[in-house]
Amino acid sequence: MSMIKKIFKSYSEREIKRIKPLVKKINELEESMKALSDSELSNMTVKLKEKLKDGKTLEDILPEAFATVREASRRVLGLRHYDVQLIGGIILHQGRIAEMKTGEGKTLVETLPAYLNALEEKGVHIITVNEYLAKRDSEWMGKIFRFLGLTVGLNLNQMSSKEKRKAYNCDIMYTTNNEMGFDYLRDNMVIHKEDMVQRELHYGIIDEIDSILIDEARTPLIISGRSTKSTDLYKTANAFVQTLTKKEVIEEKAKDKEQAEDIANFDYVVDLKAKTATLTGKGAEKAEKYFNVENINDLENSELVHNINQALQANGVMKKDIDYIVKDGEVLIVDEFTGRIMEGRRYSNGLHQAIEAKENVRVADESKTLATITFQNLFRIYNKLAGMTGTAMTEDKEFKEIYNLDVVEIPTN
């Protein structure tokens, strides 16, 4: 075992040692909780909320809250939280990452801090990677929360704004990272505050946190809108470029005096190394005649120049069956590293439309970005964030530096 691993393990062991007295307090309450009737156990939620209003903190009521959830789970689901699951729940409540191996019951662990923090009535979000898990857990684990008098919401893609608002206003809500992000973006585009669906992002628990906060961290969520630009200009620019002569060069050789003089005889030059295509002086003169403009470089012709440049790129640089394919009247991007077709992806800034014009397929309306955010920026908005995964130690440094989250390795049961 490496020295680094020894340091990590000793840190986790020290943290767990500090938590064990709390686990002991929870266990001491188990028999008294078992003695309560269903209605008395359910009424613990009211009692614990009253304690918070009287000045107690979440840490003060943690043993009672965890003991309440454990007993409710035993009665409703037939599942009793093990001590290591209590430890995992405490780590999550503290706003940290619990590394728990597969099969250790992470889904059940979430119920402990979710219930405790929901008592503040500010909302708790349990975030999963897909809608199937969100729906399954909201129904399955939701039985515990409903038994204890809390409201449970489920936020899915196909829901209306009214349904989403109701879900966000629940004590505990299950959702996916993608839906959280798009709801946040849509809320930032509304005109009236009452049209927003989210409330303050108070406490979030992320399942498979390494997948969402590390692997997909910088993936931008984007809401696009249709541009008002006409697609006809792409076709006209493409028709113009196809009348031109091109010279292919490699960057270093293009600096040779002899080749520079040769380039002047062509309309545009394609740099094979830099993957660029630009008009020569001769080409610019042809553009001015073709489009009947006095000076192609005038500011008022900037949109025309942009379209010509994209047409040059499409015709001179982008190669069919290498950079893209045409299938069923649609231009599809080919991943340059894997060779796979990237379904649903489009080149930005009008290049995709220029290729569509080149290939004589329907030119789609250009889209423009209306709102965007990355998961990294989204989840740092939460007042308190926690998460679980089976593999977090490998990204321990990144979690600490980017999100100020530390990882505690929970022993197996």
Phi, psi and chi 1 to 4 in degrees:
 res  aa     phi    psi   chi1   chi2   chi3   chi4
   1 MET       -  130.7 -173.2 -179.9  -75.4      -
   2 SER   -70.6  161.0   69.8      -      -      -
   3 MET   -60.5  -39.0 -177.7   59.9   69.2      -
   4 ILE   -60.3  -46.1  -66.7  172.9      -      -
   5 LYS   -62.1  -38.0  -78.3 -169.9  175.6  177.9
   6 LYS   -62.8  -40.4  -78.1 -177.9 -179.8  175.7
   7 ILE   -64.4  -47.5  -68.3  166.9      -      -
   8 PHE   -58.6  -46.0  -82.5  146.7      -      -
   9 LYS   -64.9  -42.4 -166.8  169.5 -176.7 -174.4
  10 SER   -65.8  -33.9   61.9      -      -      -
  11 TYR   -63.2  -48.0  171.1   75.2      -      -
  12 SER   -60.9  -42.9  -67.0      -      -      -
  13 GLU   -63.0  -39.6  -74.8  175.5  -15.0      -
  14 ARG   -65.0  -42.4  -74.4 -161.7  -53.4  -88.0
  15 GLU   -64.9  -40.8  -68.5  -55.7  -61.7      -
  16 ILE   -66.5  -36.8  -71.2  167.5      -      -
  17 LYS   -61.7  -37.1 -170.3  176.2  179.2 -178.6
  18 ARG   -69.2  -27.9  -72.6  170.7   55.5 -168.1
  19 ILE   -84.5  -25.4  -74.2  168.0      -      -
  20 LYS   -55.8  -36.3  -80.3 -172.8  173.6  175.4
  21 PRO   -58.7  -34.2  -26.7   35.8      -      -
  22 LEU   -66.9  -41.2  -96.4  178.2      -      -
  23 VAL   -61.3  -39.9  174.3      -      -      -
  24 LYS   -61.4  -42.4 -172.9  170.0 -178.8  -77.2
  25 LYS   -63.0  -41.2  -74.6 -177.4 -179.2  179.1
  26 ILE   -62.7  -45.1  -62.1  164.7      -      -
  27 ASN   -63.6  -34.2  -73.8  -26.7      -      -
  28 GLU   -66.5  -22.2  -74.3  169.5   -6.6      -
  29 LEU   -89.5   -5.4  -67.6  167.2      -      -
  30 GLU   -61.2  -47.2 -172.6  164.1   14.8      -
  31 GLU   -65.3  -38.7  -68.8  -53.9  -45.5      -
  32 SER   -67.5  -33.1   60.9      -      -      -
  33 MET   -69.4  -39.2  -71.1  -65.8  171.4      -
  34 LYS   -62.4  -30.2  -78.9 -177.6  179.2  178.1
  35 ALA   -75.8  -14.1      -      -      -      -
  36 LEU   -76.1  147.4  -62.0  176.2      -      -
  37 SER   -74.9  169.2   65.9      -      -      -
  38 ASP   -58.0  -43.6  -77.3   -0.5      -      -
  39 SER   -67.9  -37.0   61.0      -      -      -
  40 GLU   -67.4  -40.3  -73.2  171.1  -29.5      -
  41 LEU   -65.4  -43.2 -175.8   61.7      -      -
  42 SER   -62.6  -35.2  176.2      -      -      -
  43 ASN   -72.2   -9.4 -162.7   49.5      -      -
  44 MET   -59.4  -30.5  -78.2  -61.8  -61.5      -
  45 THR   -60.8  -45.3  -60.6      -      -      -
  46 VAL   -62.9  -45.0  176.4      -      -      -
  47 LYS   -62.7  -42.5  -72.7 -174.3  175.0 -179.8
  48 LEU   -69.0  -35.5  -68.5  169.2      -      -
  49 LYS   -65.6  -37.6  -77.3 -176.3  178.5 -179.4
  50 GLU   -64.7  -38.3  -75.0  172.8   -5.2      -
  51 LYS   -63.0  -38.9  -72.8 -172.8  178.0 -174.8
  52 LEU   -64.6  -40.5  -73.1  176.5      -      -
  53 LYS   -66.7  -26.7  -74.2  172.1 -175.1  171.5
  54 ASP   -84.2    4.4  -70.2  -19.7      -      -
  55 GLY   109.1   -4.6      -      -      -      -
  56 LYS   -70.9  153.8  -64.8  -79.7 -173.8 -176.9
  57 THR   -99.6  169.8   65.1      -      -      -
  58 LEU   -61.7  -35.4  -70.1 -179.8      -      -
  59 GLU   -64.9  -36.3  -78.5   64.4   35.7      -
  60 ASP   -63.4  -39.3  -66.4  -27.8      -      -
  61 ILE   -98.0    0.8   65.2  167.1      -      -
  62 LEU   -53.5  -49.4 -174.0  149.6      -      -
  63 PRO   -57.0  -44.7  -26.1   36.4      -      -
  64 GLU   -65.3  -42.2  -80.5 -176.6  -75.0      -
  65 ALA   -64.2  -45.6      -      -      -      -
  66 PHE   -65.6  -40.3  -84.8   39.5      -      -
  67 ALA   -65.0  -35.3      -      -      -      -
  68 THR   -64.5  -46.4  -60.8      -      -      -
  69 VAL   -65.2  -41.1  175.6      -      -      -
  70 ARG   -60.0  -45.2  176.5 -166.6 -105.8  178.7
  71 GLU   -69.4  -39.7  179.3   57.3   23.8      -
  72 ALA   -62.2  -41.3      -      -      -      -
  73 SER   -63.6  -41.2  176.8      -      -      -
  74 ARG   -61.5  -40.4 -168.0 -176.8   67.1   80.6
  75 ARG   -76.5  -42.0  -65.8 -173.7 -166.0 -172.6
  76 VAL   -84.2  -42.0  175.5      -      -      -
  77 LEU  -109.8  -13.0  -60.4  179.8      -      -
  78 GLY    74.8   19.1      -      -      -      -
  79 LEU  -117.0  123.9  -60.6  171.8      -      -
  80 ARG  -107.2  128.2  176.2 -171.1  172.5  -85.5
  81 HIS   -63.9  129.7  -63.2   77.2      -      -
  82 TYR   -76.5  166.2  -63.5  118.4      -      -
  83 ASP   -60.1  -40.0  -76.0    3.6      -      -
  84 VAL   -66.1  -28.0  -70.7      -      -      -
  85 GLN   -72.9  -34.4  -69.8  174.6  -43.5      -
  86 LEU   -63.3  -42.0  -61.9  179.4      -      -
  87 ILE   -61.3  -45.0  -68.0  168.0      -      -
  88 GLY   -59.6  -40.7      -      -      -      -
  89 GLY   -64.4  -38.0      -      -      -      -
  90 ILE   -67.6  -42.2  -67.1  165.3      -      -
  91 ILE   -58.6  -44.1  -66.5  -65.5      -      -
  92 LEU   -65.1  -40.9  -66.1  179.9      -      -
  93 HIS   -61.6  -33.3  162.3   65.8      -      -
  94 GLN   -76.4   -0.4  -68.1  172.1  -18.0      -
  95 GLY    76.9   48.4      -      -      -      -
  96 ARG  -134.3 -178.9  -56.4  160.4   88.9  179.8
  97 ILE  -109.2  127.2  -63.4  170.4      -      -
  98 ALA  -100.5  117.6      -      -      -      -
  99 GLU   -89.9  112.9  179.6 -179.1  -77.5      -
 100 MET  -127.7  132.8  -60.9 -175.4   74.8      -
 101 LYS   -66.1  155.2  -59.5  -60.7  177.4 -138.6
 102 THR   -56.7  134.7  -56.9      -      -      -
 103 GLY    93.7   -0.4      -      -      -      -
 104 GLU   -90.7    6.4  -71.4  -63.2  -59.3      -
 105 GLY    77.0   48.8      -      -      -      -
 106 LYS   -61.9  -35.5  -67.9 -166.5  -73.3  -71.7
 107 THR   -60.9  -38.7  -52.2      -      -      -
 108 LEU   -72.5  -34.0 -168.2   62.2      -      -
 109 VAL   -59.0  -40.9  171.3      -      -      -
 110 GLU   -57.8  -29.1  -67.3  167.9  -22.9      -
 111 THR   -63.8  -29.0   58.6      -      -      -
 112 LEU   -68.3  -59.2  -61.7  159.7      -      -
 113 PRO   -69.1  -28.9   25.9  -34.7      -      -
 114 ALA   -63.1  -46.3      -      -      -      -
 115 TYR   -63.4  -49.6  173.4   76.5      -      -
 116 LEU   -56.6  -49.0  172.2   62.9      -      -
 117 ASN   -74.2  -24.7  -75.8  -92.5      -      -
 118 ALA   -67.4  -21.1      -      -      -      -
 119 LEU   -65.3  -18.8  -63.4  172.5      -      -
 120 GLU   -76.6  -12.3  -72.3 -173.0  -57.5      -
 121 GLU    63.3   32.5  -60.3 -178.3  -19.3      -
 122 LYS  -110.5   -2.6  -66.2  177.6 -178.1  178.0
 123 GLY    94.5  135.3      -      -      -      -
 124 VAL  -125.2  132.7  173.2      -      -      -
 125 HIS  -112.9  127.4  -59.9  155.2      -      -
 126 ILE  -107.7  115.2  -61.6  177.3      -      -
 127 ILE  -108.8  125.4  -59.5  127.5      -      -
 128 THR  -118.7  173.6   64.2      -      -      -
 129 VAL   -84.6  -16.3  -69.0      -      -      -
 130 ASN  -149.1  163.1   61.7   55.7      -      -
 131 GLU   -68.8  -30.2  -69.3 -161.6  -18.8      -
 132 TYR   -59.7  -48.2  165.6   76.0      -      -
 133 LEU   -65.9  -41.3  -69.7  174.1      -      -
 134 ALA   -60.2  -44.8      -      -      -      -
 135 LYS   -67.5  -46.0 -169.0  170.0 -173.1  -64.9
 136 ARG   -59.2  -48.2 -177.9 -159.6   70.9  178.4
 137 ASP   -71.1  -33.1  -65.4  -10.7      -      -
 138 SER   -66.9  -32.7   69.6      -      -      -
 139 GLU   -80.0  -43.6  -67.5  168.5   -3.0      -
 140 TRP   -74.4  -61.4 -174.6   23.4      -      -
 141 MET   -73.5  -24.4  -63.5  -63.4  136.6      -
 142 GLY   -60.2  -24.0      -      -      -      -
 143 LYS   -60.7  -36.5  -68.7  175.5 -176.4  176.1
 144 ILE   -64.8  -49.8  -61.1  171.5      -      -
 145 PHE   -63.8  -41.3  -57.3  129.3      -      -
 146 ARG   -66.9  -37.8  -67.9 -176.1 -174.8   97.5
 147 PHE   -59.3  -34.7  174.9   83.8      -      -
 148 LEU   -90.9   10.0  -67.6  170.2      -      -
 149 GLY    86.4   13.0      -      -      -      -
 150 LEU   -97.7  156.7  -63.8 -179.9      -      -
 151 THR   -93.9  142.4   55.2      -      -      -
 152 VAL  -123.6  127.6 -179.1      -      -      -
 153 GLY  -113.4  156.8      -      -      -      -
 154 LEU  -131.9  125.1  174.7   63.3      -      -
 155 ASN  -112.4  111.4  176.1   39.3      -      -
 156 LEU  -120.2  163.9  -58.9  174.9      -      -
 157 ASN   -59.3  -41.5  174.5 -101.3      -      -
 158 GLN   -81.9    1.6   67.1  -90.0   21.7      -
 159 MET   -75.9  152.2  -71.5 -179.6  168.1      -
 160 SER   -77.7  167.0   65.0      -      -      -
 161 SER   -59.5  -37.9  -65.8      -      -      -
 162 LYS   -64.2  -43.2 -174.2  178.5  178.8 -178.2
 163 GLU   -66.8  -38.7  -70.0  169.4  -36.9      -
 164 LYS   -65.5  -43.5  -77.5  177.2  171.3  -69.9
 165 ARG   -60.0  -40.6 -161.5  172.7  -60.1  111.7
 166 LYS   -63.6  -40.9 -175.6  179.9  177.2 -176.8
 167 ALA   -64.1  -44.7      -      -      -      -
 168 TYR   -66.6  -26.1  -83.6  102.8      -      -
 169 ASN   -84.4   -2.2  -77.9  -37.6      -      -
 170 CYS   -72.8  162.1  -73.7      -      -      -
 171 ASP   -63.5  -41.9  -64.6  -49.9      -      -
 172 ILE  -133.6  131.0  -65.3  161.6      -      -
 173 MET  -127.8  136.0 -176.6 -169.6   73.3      -
 174 TYR  -101.2  136.5  -73.0   82.9      -      -
 175 THR  -159.0 -178.5 -172.7      -      -      -
 176 THR  -110.0  160.9   65.8      -      -      -
 177 ASN   -62.9  -38.9   50.4  -46.7      -      -
 178 ASN   -64.0  -45.1  -79.3  -31.8      -      -
 179 GLU   -66.5  -38.3 -149.9   48.9   38.2      -
 180 MET   -57.0  -45.8  -83.9  -69.6  -49.3      -
 181 GLY   -65.7  -46.2      -      -      -      -
 182 PHE   -68.8  -33.9  -76.3  118.6      -      -
 183 ASP   -63.1  -39.9  -72.7  -19.7      -      -
 184 TYR   -63.1  -44.3  178.1   81.5      -      -
 185 LEU   -64.6  -44.7  -67.9  178.2      -      -
 186 ARG   -63.4  -38.3  -75.8 -172.5  -74.4  -97.4
 187 ASP   -62.2  -33.1  -88.0    2.4      -      -
 188 ASN   -79.6   -2.5  -82.8  -86.9      -      -
 189 MET  -106.3  -10.5  -68.6  166.8   64.1      -
 190 VAL   -74.4  156.5  -59.9      -      -      -
 191 ILE   -89.1  -42.2  -62.8  168.0      -      -
 192 HIS  -104.9  136.4  -55.3  -68.5      -      -
 193 LYS   -57.7  -34.7 -167.6  175.8  179.1 -178.8
 194 GLU   -68.2  -13.2   58.0  -92.3   23.7      -
 195 ASP   -85.4   -8.2  -67.1  -30.8      -      -
 196 MET   -72.2  148.6  -65.1  171.2   71.2      -
 197 VAL  -102.3  -29.3  -61.6      -      -      -
 198 GLN   -87.4  151.2  -67.8 -176.6  -18.4      -
 199 ARG  -107.4 -168.9   51.4  174.7  168.1  164.9
 200 GLU   -53.6  136.9 -177.4 -174.1   21.5      -
 201 LEU   -81.8   96.0  -57.9 -177.1      -      -
 202 HIS   -91.0  -62.6  179.6   58.8      -      -
 203 TYR  -137.5  124.2  177.3   47.8      -      -
 204 GLY  -123.5  137.6      -      -      -      -
 205 ILE  -116.3  120.2  -56.8  171.2      -      -
 206 ILE  -106.4  122.3  -55.2  177.4      -      -
 207 ASP   -82.6  145.2 -165.4   12.6      -      -
 208 GLU    51.9   54.0  -56.7  -59.9  -19.2      -
 209 ILE   -63.2  -30.2 -166.9  168.1      -      -
 210 ASP   -68.5  -34.6   52.0  -16.7      -      -
 211 SER   -65.2  -42.0  171.4      -      -      -
 212 ILE   -82.7  -44.8  -66.4  170.8      -      -
 213 LEU   -91.5  -13.3  -68.4 -166.1      -      -
 214 ILE  -114.8  -60.0  -58.5  -64.1      -      -
 215 ASP   -62.7  -41.7  -59.9  -14.4      -      -
 216 GLU  -107.6   11.1  -62.1 -178.3   53.6      -
 217 ALA   -52.4  -43.8      -      -      -      -
 218 ARG  -100.0    7.1  -64.8 -174.8 -179.1  180.0
 219 THR   -68.1  118.5  -58.0      -      -      -
 220 PRO   -79.1  135.4   27.8  -29.9      -      -
 221 LEU   -89.3  128.7  -63.7  171.7      -      -
 222 ILE  -128.8  132.0  -61.1  169.2      -      -
 223 ILE  -106.5  119.9  -68.9 -178.5      -      -
 224 SER  -108.8  156.1  -59.3      -      -      -
 225 GLY  -130.9  161.2      -      -      -      -
 226 ARG   -72.2  136.7  -75.6  175.8   61.7  179.0
 227 SER   -81.3  153.7  172.5      -      -      -
 228 THR   -85.9   -2.5   53.7      -      -      -
 229 LYS   -66.6  142.9  -75.0  169.4   66.7  174.5
 230 SER   -77.1  143.2  169.8      -      -      -
 231 THR   -81.6  -11.5   58.8      -      -      -
 232 ASP   -62.9  -34.3  -68.6  -21.1      -      -
 233 LEU   -64.1  -32.2 -165.2   49.1      -      -
 234 TYR   -63.2  -41.7  -71.4  106.8      -      -
 235 LYS   -68.1  -41.0  -64.5  173.0 -174.3  174.7
 236 THR   -66.0  -44.0  -50.0      -      -      -
 237 ALA   -62.9  -38.6      -      -      -      -
 238 ASN   -65.9  -42.8 -178.8   71.0      -      -
 239 ALA   -60.6  -39.7      -      -      -      -
 240 PHE   -64.3  -49.2  162.7   65.8      -      -
 241 VAL   -60.9  -33.7  167.4      -      -      -
 242 GLN   -72.6   -6.7  -70.1 -172.1  -13.4      -
 243 THR   -91.2   -7.2   68.2      -      -      -
 244 LEU   -91.4  158.4  -55.8  179.3      -      -
 245 THR  -100.6  144.0   57.2      -      -      -
 246 LYS  -121.4  154.2   73.9  174.8  174.5 -178.1
 247 LYS  -124.2  123.7  173.8   71.4  175.9  177.7
 248 GLU   -95.8  131.3  -68.0 -175.2  -20.8      -
 249 VAL  -135.2  167.9  -60.1      -      -      -
 250 ILE  -111.5  138.3  -63.4  173.1      -      -
 251 GLU   -45.0  -50.3 -170.2  176.5   22.1      -
 252 GLU   -61.9  -42.9  -69.6   84.4   -0.5      -
 253 LYS   -71.7  -24.3  -67.1 -178.5  179.5  177.1
 254 ALA   -64.7  -17.1      -      -      -      -
 255 LYS   -83.1  -11.6  -67.2  171.1 -175.5  172.3
 256 ASP   -64.7  138.2  -65.2  -11.6      -      -
 257 LYS   -61.0  -42.0 -175.4 -179.6  177.5 -176.4
 258 GLU   -63.6  -42.8 -170.4  178.8  -34.6      -
 259 GLN   -71.2  -33.9 -175.3  156.7  -48.9      -
 260 ALA   -61.0  -39.8      -      -      -      -
 261 GLU   -67.8  -36.0  -70.8  173.1   -3.1      -
 262 ASP   -66.5  -40.6 -178.8   36.2      -      -
 263 ILE   -57.7  -36.0  -73.8  170.2      -      -
 264 ALA   -60.4  -18.4      -      -      -      -
 265 ASN   -83.8   -8.3  -64.5  -40.7      -      -
 266 PHE  -106.3  165.9  -68.2   86.2      -      -
 267 ASP   -87.2  -33.1  -61.7  -40.3      -      -
 268 TYR  -150.6  157.1   72.4  102.4      -      -
 269 VAL  -120.4  135.3   57.9      -      -      -
 270 VAL  -110.4  118.9  175.9      -      -      -
 271 ASP   -89.8  108.9 -171.8  -34.4      -      -
 272 LEU   -66.3  -30.7  -62.2  173.2      -      -
 273 LYS   -78.1  -47.7 -173.5  177.5  179.7 -176.1
 274 ALA   -80.8  -12.1      -      -      -      -
 275 LYS    56.6   51.4  -69.2 -168.1  172.9 -177.3
 276 THR  -127.2  157.9   57.8      -      -      -
 277 ALA  -138.5  125.9      -      -      -      -
 278 THR  -137.2  149.0   50.1      -      -      -
 279 LEU   -70.2  144.7  -75.5  175.4      -      -
 280 THR   -89.7  177.7   61.9      -      -      -
 281 GLY   -59.2  -40.1      -      -      -      -
 282 LYS   -62.8  -41.0 -173.6 -179.7  176.3 -175.5
 283 GLY   -66.5  -38.4      -      -      -      -
 284 ALA   -63.3  -40.3      -      -      -      -
 285 GLU   -63.1  -40.6  -73.7  176.7   16.3      -
 286 LYS   -63.8  -38.4  -77.3 -169.0  175.4 -178.2
 287 ALA   -63.1  -42.1      -      -      -      -
 288 GLU   -62.7  -39.8  -73.5  163.4   -4.5      -
 289 LYS   -70.5  -43.5  -73.3  177.8 -176.3  175.2
 290 TYR   -63.7  -42.5 -167.8   94.7      -      -
 291 PHE   -98.6    2.9  -68.4   99.2      -      -
 292 ASN    56.2   52.4 -165.3   26.7      -      -
 293 VAL  -122.7  151.1  -64.8      -      -      -
 294 GLU   -75.0  -46.2 -169.0  172.7  -33.4      -
 295 ASN  -137.9  111.9 -176.1   -8.8      -      -
 296 ILE   -59.9  -26.1 -168.2   72.8      -      -
 297 ASN   -89.8    3.8  -66.5  -46.3      -      -
 298 ASP   -63.2  148.8  -82.5   -9.6      -      -
 299 LEU   -58.2  -34.8 -171.5   62.4      -      -
 300 GLU   -68.3  -14.5   62.2 -169.4   39.9      -
 301 ASN  -101.8   14.6  -63.2  -38.4      -      -
 302 SER   -61.2  -38.7   58.3      -      -      -
 303 GLU   -67.3  -38.7 -172.3  178.5  -20.8      -
 304 LEU   -63.0  -44.9  172.8   60.3      -      -
 305 VAL   -61.6  -41.6  170.5      -      -      -
 306 HIS   -58.6  -45.0  170.8   74.6      -      -
 307 ASN   -68.1  -37.5  -80.5  -93.6      -      -
 308 ILE   -64.6  -44.2  -68.4  171.0      -      -
 309 ASN   -61.2  -39.4  -74.2  -22.4      -      -
 310 GLN   -70.5  -34.7  -64.8  -62.6   53.2      -
 311 ALA   -67.4  -38.2      -      -      -      -
 312 LEU   -62.1  -43.3  -70.1  170.0      -      -
 313 GLN   -63.6  -44.6 -171.0   79.8    2.8      -
 314 ALA   -63.9  -41.6      -      -      -      -
 315 ASN   -85.6  -34.0  -76.3  -87.5      -      -
 316 GLY   -93.0  -31.3      -      -      -      -
 317 VAL  -110.2  -46.3  177.5      -      -      -
 318 MET   -78.1  122.0  -53.6  -56.1  -69.5      -
 319 LYS  -104.2  128.5  -53.5  -68.4 -175.0 -169.7
 320 LYS   -65.4  141.0 -174.5  179.0  178.2 -177.5
 321 ASP    69.5    4.9  -62.8  -30.9      -      -
 322 ILE  -120.7  -58.8  -64.0  174.6      -      -
 323 ASP   -86.4  -26.8  -61.0  -59.6      -      -
 324 TYR  -156.9  164.5   65.8   90.5      -      -
 325 ILE  -127.7  163.4   63.8  165.7      -      -
 326 VAL  -114.6  120.1  178.8      -      -      -
 327 LYS  -136.0  125.8 -177.3 -177.8  176.2 -176.0
 328 ASP    51.8   42.8  -60.2  -31.9      -      -
 329 GLY    72.6   21.5      -      -      -      -
 330 GLU  -132.6  138.4 -169.8  178.9   -5.7      -
 331 VAL   -86.5  120.6  171.9      -      -      -
 332 LEU  -117.5  132.7  -58.2  172.0      -      -
 333 ILE   -75.8  141.4  -61.0  173.6      -      -
 334 VAL  -105.2  126.5  175.8      -      -      -
 335 ASP   -64.8  123.6 -171.6  -57.5      -      -
 336 GLU   -67.9  -21.3   64.0  176.3  -50.2      -
 337 PHE   -91.8  -39.6  -59.5  107.6      -      -
 338 THR  -105.1  -18.7   65.1      -      -      -
 339 GLY    78.3    5.6      -      -      -      -
 340 ARG   -83.2  152.6  -69.3  176.1 -177.2  162.9
 341 ILE   -77.7  128.4  -54.8  -57.6      -      -
 342 MET   -96.8   84.0  -58.9  171.2   77.2      -
 343 GLU   -58.9  136.1  -62.3  -80.2   -6.3      -
 344 GLY    81.8   -8.0      -      -      -      -
 345 ARG   -93.3  146.1  -65.4  -76.4  -67.0  -86.0
 346 ARG  -134.6  146.0  -70.1  177.3   64.6   83.0
 347 TYR   -65.5  145.4  -68.6  115.1      -      -
 348 SER   -94.2  173.9   60.7      -      -      -
 349 ASN    63.2   25.2 -146.7   20.1      -      -
 350 GLY    90.7   -4.2      -      -      -      -
 351 LEU   -66.1  -37.9  178.0   57.5      -      -
 352 HIS   -62.6  -41.4 -148.6   95.7      -      -
 353 GLN   -64.9  -36.8  -77.2   79.9   -0.8      -
 354 ALA   -64.6  -39.0      -      -      -      -
 355 ILE   -68.8  -38.4  -62.8  170.4      -      -
 356 GLU   -61.0  -40.3  -72.8  168.3  -24.0      -
 357 ALA   -65.7  -41.4      -      -      -      -
 358 LYS   -60.9  -41.9  168.2 -167.7  170.5 -175.3
 359 GLU   -87.8    1.9  -64.4  -62.8  -21.1      -
 360 ASN    58.5   40.5 -160.0   27.2      -      -
 361 VAL  -110.5  174.2  -61.6      -      -      -
 362 ARG   -60.1  127.5 -170.8 -177.0   73.8   83.5
 363 VAL   -86.7  115.2  179.4      -      -      -
 364 ALA   -74.6  154.9      -      -      -      -
 365 ASP   -61.9  138.1  -71.3  -31.9      -      -
 366 GLU   -70.9  139.2 -171.5  175.4  -18.0      -
 367 SER  -102.4  154.1   61.3      -      -      -
 368 LYS  -126.4  146.6   58.6 -178.8  178.6 -179.1
 369 THR   -74.6  123.6  -60.6      -      -      -
 370 LEU   -97.2  -34.6  -58.7  177.1      -      -
 371 ALA  -157.9  144.1      -      -      -      -
 372 THR  -152.0  149.2 -178.5      -      -      -
 373 ILE  -157.3  151.4 -166.3  169.3      -      -
 374 THR   -98.2  159.4   60.7      -      -      -
 375 PHE   -61.1  -34.7  -71.0  126.2      -      -
 376 GLN   -57.7  -46.4 -169.9  178.0   98.6      -
 377 ASN   -75.4  -35.1  -69.7  -28.5      -      -
 378 LEU   -61.8  -52.0  171.5   69.9      -      -
 379 PHE   -76.2  -14.1  -73.8  108.0      -      -
 380 ARG   -77.5   -6.0  -73.8 -164.7  -67.9 -169.7
 381 ILE   -75.7  -28.1  -63.2  170.3      -      -
 382 TYR   -57.4  141.4  -85.0   91.6      -      -
 383 ASN   -63.6  -38.0  -63.7  -30.2      -      -
 384 LYS  -144.1  134.3 -176.8  165.3   75.5  171.3
 385 LEU  -131.4  142.7 -168.0   63.7      -      -
 386 ALA  -146.2  169.3      -      -      -      -
 387 GLY  -168.2  168.7      -      -      -      -
 388 MET  -135.7  152.3  -63.1 -175.4  -59.8      -
 389 THR  -168.5  166.1 -179.7      -      -      -
 390 GLY   -87.6  -15.1      -      -      -      -
 391 THR  -139.1   90.1   51.3      -      -      -
 392 ALA  -119.4  -23.8      -      -      -      -
 393 MET   -58.6  -33.1  -82.9  -61.1  175.7      -
 394 THR   -67.0  -24.5   50.2      -      -      -
 395 GLU  -109.4   19.0  -74.3   93.0   13.5      -
 396 ASP   -52.5  -44.6  178.1   74.0      -      -
 397 LYS   -64.2  -43.5 -171.0  178.8  176.8 -176.0
 398 GLU   -64.4  -42.6  -73.4  177.8   84.1      -
 399 PHE   -58.6  -40.6  -79.9  124.1      -      -
 400 LYS   -70.1  -46.5 -168.8   70.9 -178.6  169.9
 401 GLU   -71.6  -41.1  -71.5  176.8   -3.5      -
 402 ILE   -86.5  -42.3  -59.3  169.1      -      -
 403 TYR  -114.8   -2.6  -56.0   99.5      -      -
 404 ASN    57.2   39.9 -162.6   28.2      -      -
 405 LEU  -113.4  131.0  -68.9  169.1      -      -
 406 ASP  -104.2  157.1   68.3  -32.5      -      -
 407 VAL  -107.7  132.8 -179.4      -      -      -
 408 VAL  -120.9  125.6  178.5      -      -      -
 409 GLU   -83.8  119.4 -167.5  177.0   -0.4      -
 410 ILE   -92.5  129.1  -47.9  -63.0      -      -
 411 PRO   -66.0  154.7   22.9  -31.6      -      -
 412 THR   -74.4  156.3   58.1      -      -      -
 413 ASN   -73.5      - -175.5   59.5      -      -
